[in-house]
């Protein structure tokens, strides 16, 4: 597990992301304009390129990623006895919920429209469906990087 996490962290850092915390075998990574080496406004693009590399890296673990772009509360949270630097809010919650939908949709990378719409040129995406997400009144449009579209979806599309 430590070897896997080390590889994932190195990929995140390569894309100028920040590893906020480990959650079991998962990683909460944050991409913002504040990251060292970042260009203002490129955080969705860096996050998608990073996630694509993460899910295609050779590993003994099945890796899925969820990406959502939006505002978050960032800072030290806790008490005098235990303080932790973290990110909180709907953006973080939705990214986590998108990640958890990967198994159901037979995908490795899911992103929201908020992320997809800020990618610019050069990253081809595919709309998969609108899916219900816990805590959301309306279904959320799900996208993935086109090169990662599951074979079953391609077969249905080409039929």
Secondary structure, 3 states (H helix, E strand, C coil): CHHHHHHHHHHHHHCCCEEEEEECCEEEEECCCCCCCCCCCCHHHHHHHHHHHHHHCCCCCCCCEEECCCCCEEEEEECCCCEEEEEECHHHHHHHHHHHCHHHHCCCEEECHHHHCCCCCCCCEEEEEEECCCCCCCCEEEEEEHHHCCHHHHHHHHC
